[in-house]
Amino acid sequence: MTLTGRAAAAALAGIGVILIFRVLAAVVAVNAAILTMIAIDLLLAAPVSALRFTRTGDATVLLGGTARVQLEVRNAGRRMLRAGVRDAWRPSAGASPHSVSMRVPAGGQAAMTTSLTPQRRGDMQAAVVTVRSRGPFGLASRQRSRRVPWTIRVLPAFPSRRHLPAKLSQLQRLDGQHRALLRGPGSEFDSLREYVTGDDVRSIDWRATARRGDVTVRTWRPERDRRILMLLDTGRTSAGRVQGIPRLDASMDAVLLLTALATRAGDRVDFLAFDRQVRARVVGAQRPAVLAAVTNAMALIEPSLVETDAAALASVALTTARGRSLLVLLTDLNPAAIEQGLLPRLPLLTTRNRVLIGAVADPAVDEMAAGRAAADEVYDAAAAELARGERRRISMILQRSGAQVVDAPPAKLPGELADAYLGLKAAGRL
């Protein structure tokens, strides 16, 4: 049972009556009247136990997007339901509205729609539905909370999706250039056509020629079934925030763009998230399902406040990528972590694989390095220059060790990483 604001208002009115008459009988009469109306409210309020709840709506949403979940209330009782219904979600869900008023006739049903704008990735579950069934006077209500399960998976944001059409256009031009250049022996069979002057005689398909009665040659295209292993570092350095978002989330955006581009290019993409153990794995998925599988796997990943085990990372990478592959490692160019962890193991990775490293740079360091107006800004600029120099030094060491490095701010990293991938394809280095 709960009392409403009307009960408080009735009590204040009763106090006024008591002060006017100033007799014991007035006190008794006022209290009796209020208690009687409260009892009638509780007696005539529709029972909450007779209500049935069901949910429908979105099961997934991108971080920063909006999902809608509908809660349907069916009144299986014999009385009109006058109630306030509150659908509770955790604060980071950004739920709106929090509660609504309903009038549901006996045997009828009504619904409330909640819009959710989540601020964090992961599985977001509904808390409880609380119903306050009011009586005819509105002084008291029956209250009960029910759990009506519903889970929404909040997927990583994909703001770099806007770059995908331009990158696919570059890929198509690249594919067309290779097709025009490849005559005769190539890497992957494309189609048959009639022989024209200038074709390499070694490209003649004699069986097709015999069947057609005309000289037929084979055409070739660049090999498409390349293997790409995306490695996402989820160690302590991924927890740092750049421009208000964790480095891990910025790296996820780059992973999604490159995965979408590579699968459209016909390459095979696998994914591992690792710090001291495998946090997520997508291996052997069919090309049409790879992007969805990687997005879903990354939704539940959070940074681990431990140092990434580079030796174990190299071992897992080599075990997963058994053939020659492109290894794309999303990590931070932290000097201590790179020099003591990744650098000694890098030769193992570059022996038979191409290694591409993507790192999230902080634009605030560049802004700090440009400050010269006051003495404290000069000291800040000196510290920023030292930090930038260390990143450049680490980048050069990695490149001399056989890796290609892309170090860019969060907004530019996905596009520049995709350009590096396209450059490798154009140069035939995959």
N, C-alpha and C positions, 0 to 999 in steps of 0.2 A: 504494500500500500504506500502511496505517496500523496502528499497534499500539494495542491496547486497554488498559484498566486491568488486565485479567487478565494481560497480558504483564508488566507491572510487578510484580504480585503474585507471579507465578511467579519472576521474577528475585530478589525479596526472599527467597522460600523457598529458592531455590538458594544464595543467600549464606549462609543459615543452615546448609545442608548442608555447604557448603565450610568454614565455621568449625568445624563439629563434627569433620570428618575431617582437615582441614588438610593435604591432600596434593594434588599436581598432578593426579592421576587424578580426584579429585572435581571439580576445576574443569572439566576436559575433559568429564566425563560430564554435569555439570549444563548446561554450555553446549550440548553436543550435543543433549541432550534438549529444551531450550527451542527451539533452532533447528529441530529436526526437527518439533516441534509447530507452529511458525510456518509452516514450509514446507507441512505437511499442510493447515493452515487455508487458506493461499493457493491450494493446489491444488484443494481440495474446495469452496471458497466459490463460490456461484453467480456466473457472470459478469454484471457490470452491463451489458455491451453487449447482452445478450439481453433487457433490460427494455424495455417499451413504456409510454409515459405519455400519458394523455389528461386533459383538464380539463372540468368542467362546473360550473355554478353561476350566481350572480348577475353581471350585467354592469353594473348601476347600483345606487347606494345613496345615501341622503341623508346629508349630513354629520352625524355623531353617531349614525347608525344602524348596524346590523350586517348584513354580507353574509357569505354562506357559499360557499366554493369547494371543490369535491371534486376531489382528485387520485387518479386510478385508475392502479394499477400492475399491469401484466400481465407475467407471467413466461413468456417464450417459450423459455426454456432447458430443459435436461434435469435440473437439480438443484433441490432445495429451496432457496428463498431465505430466509435469516435475515438481516435487515438493519435498520438504523436509517435512516429516511427523514426528511430535513429539507426543508421547503418554505419557502424564504426570501422575505420581502417587506421593503420598506423600513420603518424603525422607526416612522414616522408611521402605518403601516397598522394598528397594534394587532393583529397576528396572534397567534392562539392556537389550538391548541398549535403550538410551533415544530417539534417533531419527534415521531415515533412509531416504535415497533418493529413489524416485520411478519414474518410467516411465510407465504410464498406457495409452494404446491406447484408443481411443474413443470406448465406449461400453465394454471395457475390465475391468479387475480387478487385484488387487495385494494385498499382505498381508504382515504384519510385525508381528513377534512373539516376545513378551516381556517376559523375565524371571524375576520372582519376588522371592526374598529371604527375607521375612518379618522379622523384628526384634521385633515386638510387637504383642500380641494377639489381637483379636477382629475383627470387620468387617473392611476390607480395601477396599475403593472405588476408582475407577478411577477418575481422575480429568477431564482434557479436552484434546481433540485431536486438535492440531494446525497444519494447513496445509499452506505452502507457495508455491503457484503455480508460477513458473518462466516462463518468456518469452524466445524467441529464443536467445536473446543476454545475458540473465542472469544478467541484470543490476537492474531490479526491479521485484517485485513479488506481487501477490495478497495474502493476508493473512486473514485467518478466523479461529476461534476456535469453536469447537463443543463439546457438552457433549455427550459422548457415554457411557451410564451407564453400570457398571459391578462391582459386589461385590464379594470379596473373603473373606471367614471366616477363620481366622488364629486360629487354634485349639491349645490347650496347648501341649507343647512338652511331649513326652513319652519315655525318654531315658531308663527307667527301663523295657521297653518291653523285653529287652534281658534276663531278669531274669524269664520271664513267663514260658518258657519250663521247667526249673529246678523246679520251684514251682509246676507246674502241675504234674511233675513226682513224687514229694513228696506227692501230694494229691492223686494220683493213688495208691501209695504204702500204704498210710494211709487207703484209702477206702478198699483195698484188705485185710489189717490186720483186719479191723472191720468185713468184711464179713466172714472171716475165724473164728472169735471169736463168732459171733452171731449165735447161734442155739436155736431154740425154740422161746419163746416170745422175741420180739424186738420192734423196734420203727416204721419201715416202711417196708411194704411188698415188696419182691423182685421177687420171682419166686416159682414154685412148682417143687419138685423132689421126687424120690422114697425114701422110708424110708430105713435107714441103721442102723445097730446096734450102739447104743450110742446116737441116736437122742432123744430129749425130747419128750415124748408121747403127751405133751400138744401142740406140733407143728403140730400134725396130722390134715390134712384138710379132714374131714369125707365126705363132699360132693364130693370132687375130688376123694377120695378113692372109693366112690360108683360108680362114673362115669367110672373110669379107671379099676376097679376091682383089684387094687393093692394099698397097703398102700402108701399114698402120704403125704408128709410134706411140710410145708411152710418154706421158707428161708427169712431172714430179712437182711436189711442193715441199716446203720445209717440214721437217719432222715435227709433229704436233704433240706427240705423247711424251712430253718432258715431265720429269718429276720435280715438284717443288715442295719443300718442307718448310712450313712456317713455324718458327720457334719464338714463343712469347715468354720473355723473362718476367716472372712474377715475384722476384725477390724484393728486398728492402728498397732498392733504388727506384722501383716502379711506383712506390707509394708517394713520392714527391709530387707536389702540385705545381703545374705550370699554367699560367693564365687562368687559374681557378679550377682546373680539372686535373685529376691524377695523371701522371705519365702513362700509367697502365691503360687508361681510357683512350688517350691520344694514340697509343700504339695499336689498340684494338681497331680504331678507325682506319689506320694504315693497313692492317691485316685484312679488313673487309674489302677495301678497294682493290688491293692486289689479288685477293682470292677471286673476286668477281671478274677481274680482267684476265687472270690466268686461265680460269675455267672456260671463259669465252674464247680464249686462244687455243683451246684444245689440250691444255696441259693438265696433268694429274696433280692435285694439291692435297697434301696432308697437313695436319696441324697438331702442335704440341704446346702446352703451357707448362712451364717447369720452374721450380726454384731448388728445392732439395728432393722433391719427388714430382711425379707427373700430376698436375692439377686438372688437366683436361686433355683429351686425345680424340682426334678425328682422323682415322687412317682407313684408306680403302673405300671411302664413300664414292658413290656414283657422281659423275660431274654435275648433273642437274641438281643434286641434293647437297653438294659440298658447302655452298654459301650458307644455306639454312642451318646445316649441321654445325658449322664453325660459329655462326652467330649464336645459336642455342647453347653451345658448349661454353662460350665466353661469358654468357650472362651471369653465371654463378661464381666467376673467378674474382677473388679479392687479393690485394697485395699481401704477401707474407713478410713479416718483419724479421727476416733471416737473410743471411748472405747466400746468394745462389751458388750451388755446388757446380762449378764449371766442369769438373772432371766427369761427374755424373751426367751433366747436360750433353757433353760431347759423346759419351757412351750411348745415351739414349738416341741421340741424333743419328749416329752411325748405324745403330741397330735398326732404326726405322727406315732410313734412306739407304737401302742395301745397294742400289745401283747409283750411277753417277747422277747427281741431283743439284739443284740450286737450293742452298740453305739460306733462308732469310731470317735473320736473328734480330728481333726487336728488343733492345736493351738500352742502358744508359752508358755514356762514355765517362763513367766515373773512374778516375785514374787508378785508385787502389784496387777496385774490383776488376778492372781490365788487366792490369799488370800482374796481379797475383792470381787471378782466376782464369780469365779467358785466354790471355795471350800465350801462356805455355801450352795450351791445348789446341790452339788454332792450327798448327801444322797438321794435326790429325784430321781436321775437318777439310782443309784445303788440298790435301793430297789427291783426292779423286772427285772433289766437289767444288762447285763455285759458291763462294760465301759472300752474301750481301748483308751488311749490318745497317739497321735503321735506328736512329737515336733522336729523342725529342730534345731540342735545344730550347733554352729559356730566353725569350726576347727581352725580358727585364734586364738581363746581363748586358745586352747591347745598349740599352737605354742608359744603364748606369755607367758604362764605359764612355759615353758621350758627354757626361756631366763635367763641367769645368768652372761653373759660376762661382762657387764658394770653396773654402778650404776643405770642408767635410766631403763635398762632392768630388774633389780631387782624390782624396783617399779612397772613396768608393770606386772611382774610376780606375785607380791603380789595382784594387782588388779584382774588379771585373776584368781588366786586361790580363791579369795573372790567370784567372779562371779560363778565359777564352784561349790563352796560350796553351794551357794544359790540355784542353780539348783538342786543339789543333795538333799538338804533339802526339796524343794518343791516336788520333785519326791517321796521322802519317805512319805511325808504327804499325797499325793494323793494315794499312794499305801495302806497306813493304812486306808484310807477312802473307800477302796474297788475298786479302779481303777488300771488298769495295765498301766504302762508308758513305752513308747519306745522313747528314746531321742538319736538321731543319726544325723550325718552330712547329707547334701542333697543327696549325692551319695548312702549312706547306708540306709537311712530311709525307702524307699519303700520295700527293701528286708527284713529288720528286722521287719517291720510292718506285712508283709505277713507271716513271720515265727511265729510271735506272734499269728496270726489268725490260722495258722495250728496247733500250740501248743494247743490252746483252743479246736480245733476240736478233736485232739488226746486224750486230757484229758476228753472229753465229757462235757465240761463246757459251751458250747453254748446253 
